[in-house]
């Protein structure tokens, strides 16, 4: 995992799995009562903001064993 301090004062983290040219990944930063997510290729671009509860629910959903995720 790598970290970067942005001009926004947040400590952005990127997975160690995202190394290499052309890596498609996101960066995540925890702020005061919020979790922020951005595209690593465009760090000055838009940022999505989630409540910690919503982010926790997403990570549980995203890390389930394939085939066990709920369909919407």
C-alpha positions as CSV (number, residue, x, y, z in Angstrom):
1,X,0.0,0.0,0.0
2,X,1.3,3.5,-0.8
3,X,0.3,6.8,0.7
4,X,0.3,10.4,-0.6
5,X,-0.5,13.6,1.2
6,X,-2.7,15.7,-1.1
7,X,-3.1,19.5,-1.2
8,X,-6.5,18.8,0.4
9,X,-4.7,17.7,3.6
10,X,-5.9,14.1,3.3
11,X,-3.7,11.1,3.4
12,X,-4.6,9.1,0.2
13,X,-3.9,5.4,0.1
14,X,-3.6,3.1,-2.9
15,X,-3.5,-0.7,-2.9
16,X,-0.2,-2.4,-3.5
17,X,-2.0,-4.4,-6.2
18,X,-2.3,-1.2,-8.3
19,X,1.4,-0.9,-9.2
20,X,2.5,-0.8,-12.8
21,X,1.8,1.3,-15.9
22,X,-1.8,1.7,-16.8
23,X,-3.1,0.5,-13.4
24,X,-6.8,1.0,-13.0
25,X,-7.4,1.8,-9.4
26,X,-8.9,4.1,-6.8
27,X,-7.3,5.9,-3.9
28,X,-9.1,6.2,-0.5
29,X,-8.7,8.8,2.3
30,X,-10.4,8.9,5.6
31,X,-11.5,12.4,6.7
32,X,-13.5,13.8,9.6
33,X,-16.6,11.6,9.5
34,X,-16.2,10.7,5.9
35,X,-14.4,8.4,3.5
36,X,-13.2,10.0,0.2
37,X,-12.5,8.0,-3.0
38,X,-10.9,9.3,-6.2
39,X,-9.4,7.9,-9.5
40,X,-5.6,7.5,-9.1
41,X,-5.1,8.5,-12.7
42,X,-6.8,11.9,-12.2
43,X,-6.1,12.9,-8.6
44,X,-7.3,16.5,-9.3
45,X,-10.6,15.2,-10.6
46,X,-13.9,14.6,-8.8
47,X,-14.0,12.9,-5.4
48,X,-16.8,10.7,-4.1
49,X,-17.6,11.0,-0.4
50,X,-19.3,8.4,1.7
51,X,-20.2,8.0,5.3
52,X,-18.0,5.5,7.1
53,X,-21.0,3.2,7.5
54,X,-21.7,3.3,3.7
55,X,-18.0,2.6,2.9
56,X,-18.0,-0.3,5.4
57,X,-21.1,-1.8,3.8
58,X,-19.5,-1.4,0.3
59,X,-16.3,-3.1,1.3
60,X,-18.2,-6.1,2.8
61,X,-20.2,-6.4,-0.4
62,X,-17.1,-6.0,-2.6
63,X,-15.0,-8.6,-0.8
64,X,-17.6,-11.4,-0.7
65,X,-16.8,-14.7,-2.4
66,X,-17.8,-14.6,-6.1
67,X,-21.3,-15.8,-6.7
68,X,-22.5,-14.8,-3.2
69,X,-23.1,-11.1,-3.8
70,X,-26.7,-9.9,-3.9
71,X,-28.0,-8.9,-7.2
72,X,-29.8,-5.5,-7.5
